[in-house]
Amino acid sequence: MDDVPLLEIRDLEKTYEDGYRAVRGVSFTLEPGMLVGLIGPNGCGKSTMMKCINRLHDPTAGEILIDGESVLDKKPGEVAKKVATVPAELRGSFGLTVFETVMLGRYPYLKNVWWEPEEDEEMVMDALRKFGVDHLKDRAVGALSSGERQRVLIAKAYVQNPRLMLVDEPTSHLDMKYKLDVMEYLDAMVKKDMTVLVAEHDISLMARYCDRCIIMRKGEIVDIGDPKKVITPELIRKVYEVDASVGFDDEGELFVLPKRYHSDHGTL
């Protein structure tokens, strides 16, 4: 099993009923123990691809394998033991507390519908402490700040004990402090047997934290590699139609400074 990728995508396609091809022939592999950034403009296929991986969407063609096994013939509960998802925002908390919300992450493993085993409760409390929200365990999730809710969602995914965690735009509603806070938590979660795939718009943030970046445009992969090597002014212009300065600060961290927008119809 050592030579089997944690995640393997083969010629993945997703075409909607209206004929729109959201994902076009995407293929790549990911090894365990990595924090991977998935970047690209709105509508490039990032979220659609992630929804195919966690089986929220059925792909039109292609194959998705985790540890060498296809997920396409597995039931949602089976997939949830391998893949956990952190959505961009929490919808419909239904008055659940923080503790109850995180406990939902143990649902794929529960054998009794009516109560949770003591070991699951201990695992949830451990996760609440790990992500700094244990003091909020009895608070309604809907009453939390954006940063607190994001940490609760990460804790919920964490207790699923997944091999692959899919995180969709975790910092989109957060200020600078909480952007760094969430990324630090995600970085700390990467283990030798788990990989985290993060879809995010903040390229500089991805370059700082990620071991590898996957860059998408119009449903296809443009490049994959070390963000400090593959993110260039030429790539930014190709993917985003934007002129940008790409440089490194005094600590060797990459930054991207957008300058002007280009299109076939001229500069606005």
VENMOBEL-V358190 format. One record per residue. RES is the residue in three letters. SS is DSSP state (@ for helix, = for strand, . for the rest). PHI is phi as a letter, one per 30 degrees, with the letter a starting at -180 (none if undefined). BURIAL is b if it has 9 or more other C-alpha atoms within 8 Angstrom, else e. Layout:
RES,SS,PHI,BURIAL  RES,SS,PHI,BURIAL
This chain:
MET,.,none,e  ASP,.,d,e  ASP,.,c,e  VAL,.,c,e  PRO,.,d,b  LEU,.,d,b  LEU,=,b,b  GLU,=,b,b  ILE,=,c,b  ARG,=,b,b  ASP,=,h,b  LEU,=,d,b  GLU,=,b,b  LYS,=,b,b  THR,=,c,b  TYR,.,d,e  GLU,.,d,e  ASP,.,d,e  GLY,.,j,e  TYR,.,d,e  ARG,=,c,b  ALA,=,d,b  VAL,=,b,b  ARG,=,b,b  GLY,=,h,b  VAL,=,d,b  SER,=,b,b  PHE,=,a,e  THR,=,b,b  LEU,=,b,b  GLU,.,c,b  PRO,.,d,b  GLY,.,i,b  MET,.,b,b  LEU,=,c,b  VAL,=,c,b  GLY,=,c,b  LEU,=,c,b  ILE,=,b,b  GLY,.,l,b  PRO,.,d,b  ASN,.,e,e  GLY,.,i,e  CYS,.,d,b  GLY,.,j,b  LYS,@,e,b  SER,@,d,e  THR,@,d,b  MET,@,d,b  MET,@,d,b  LYS,@,d,b  CYS,@,d,b  ILE,@,d,b  ASN,.,c,b  ARG,.,i,b  LEU,.,d,e  HIS,.,b,e  ASP,.,c,e  PRO,.,d,b  THR,.,d,e  ALA,=,a,e  GLY,=,j,b  GLU,=,b,b  ILE,=,b,b  LEU,=,b,b  ILE,=,b,b  ASP,.,h,b  GLY,.,i,b  GLU,=,c,e  SER,=,d,b  VAL,.,c,b  LEU,.,d,e  ASP,.,c,e  LYS,.,c,e  LYS,.,d,e  PRO,@,e,e  GLY,@,d,e  GLU,@,d,b  VAL,@,d,b  ALA,@,d,b  LYS,.,d,b  LYS,.,c,b  VAL,=,b,b  ALA,=,c,b  THR,=,b,b  VAL,=,c,b  PRO,.,d,b  ALA,.,d,b  GLU,.,a,e  LEU,.,d,e  ARG,.,c,e  GLY,.,i,e  SER,.,d,b  PHE,.,h,e  GLY,.,i,e  LEU,.,d,b  THR,=,d,b  VAL,@,d,b  PHE,@,e,b  GLU,@,d,e  THR,@,d,b  VAL,@,d,b  MET,@,d,b  LEU,@,e,e  GLY,@,d,b  ARG,@,c,b  TYR,@,e,e  PRO,@,d,b  TYR,@,c,e  LEU,.,d,b  LYS,.,c,e  ASN,.,b,e  VAL,.,d,e  TRP,.,c,e  TRP,.,a,e  GLU,.,c,b  PRO,.,d,e  GLU,@,e,e  GLU,@,d,e  ASP,@,d,b  GLU,@,d,b  GLU,@,d,e  MET,@,d,b  VAL,@,d,b  MET,@,d,b  ASP,@,d,e  ALA,@,d,b  LEU,@,d,b  ARG,@,d,b  LYS,@,e,e  PHE,.,c,b  GLY,.,i,e  VAL,.,b,b  ASP,@,d,b  HIS,@,d,e  LEU,@,c,e  LYS,.,e,b  ASP,.,c,e  ARG,.,d,b  ALA,=,d,b  VAL,@,e,b  GLY,@,d,e  ALA,@,c,e  LEU,.,d,b  SER,.,d,e  SER,@,d,e  GLY,@,d,b  GLU,@,d,b  ARG,@,d,b  GLN,@,d,b  ARG,@,d,b  VAL,@,d,b  LEU,@,d,b  ILE,@,d,b  ALA,@,d,b  LYS,@,d,b  ALA,@,d,b  TYR,@,d,b  VAL,.,d,b  GLN,.,d,b  ASN,.,h,e  PRO,.,d,b  ARG,.,d,b  LEU,=,b,b  MET,=,c,b  LEU,=,c,b  VAL,=,b,b  ASP,=,c,b  GLU,.,h,b  PRO,.,d,b  THR,.,c,b  SER,.,d,e  HIS,.,c,e  LEU,.,c,b  ASP,.,d,e  MET,@,e,e  LYS,@,e,e  TYR,@,d,b  LYS,@,e,b  LEU,@,d,e  ASP,@,e,e  VAL,@,d,b  MET,@,d,b  GLU,@,d,e  TYR,@,d,b  LEU,@,d,b  ASP,@,d,b  ALA,@,d,e  MET,@,d,e  VAL,.,d,b  LYS,=,b,b  LYS,.,d,e  ASP,.,c,e  MET,=,b,b  THR,=,b,b  VAL,=,c,b  LEU,=,c,b  VAL,=,c,b  ALA,=,d,b  GLU,.,a,b  HIS,.,c,b  ASP,.,d,e  ILE,@,d,b  SER,@,d,b  LEU,@,d,e  MET,@,d,b  ALA,@,d,b  ARG,@,d,e  TYR,@,c,b  CYS,.,d,b  ASP,.,d,b  ARG,=,b,b  CYS,=,b,b  ILE,=,c,b  ILE,=,c,b  MET,=,c,b  ARG,=,a,b  LYS,.,h,b  GLY,.,i,b  GLU,=,b,b  ILE,=,d,b  VAL,=,d,b  ASP,=,a,e  ILE,=,b,b  GLY,=,l,b  ASP,.,e,b  PRO,@,e,b  LYS,@,d,e  LYS,@,c,e  VAL,@,c,b  ILE,.,d,b  THR,.,b,e  PRO,@,e,b  GLU,@,d,e  LEU,@,d,b  ILE,@,d,b  ARG,@,d,b  LYS,@,d,e  VAL,@,d,b  TYR,@,c,e  GLU,.,h,b  VAL,=,b,b  ASP,=,d,b  ALA,=,b,b  SER,=,c,b  VAL,=,b,b  GLY,=,b,e  PHE,=,b,b  ASP,.,d,e  ASP,.,d,e  GLU,.,c,e  GLY,.,i,e  GLU,.,d,b  LEU,=,d,b  PHE,=,b,b  VAL,=,b,b  LEU,=,c,e  PRO,=,d,e  LYS,=,b,e  ARG,=,a,e  TYR,=,c,b  HIS,.,b,b  SER,.,a,e  ASP,.,d,e  HIS,.,c,e  GLY,.,j,e  THR,.,d,e  LEU,.,d,e
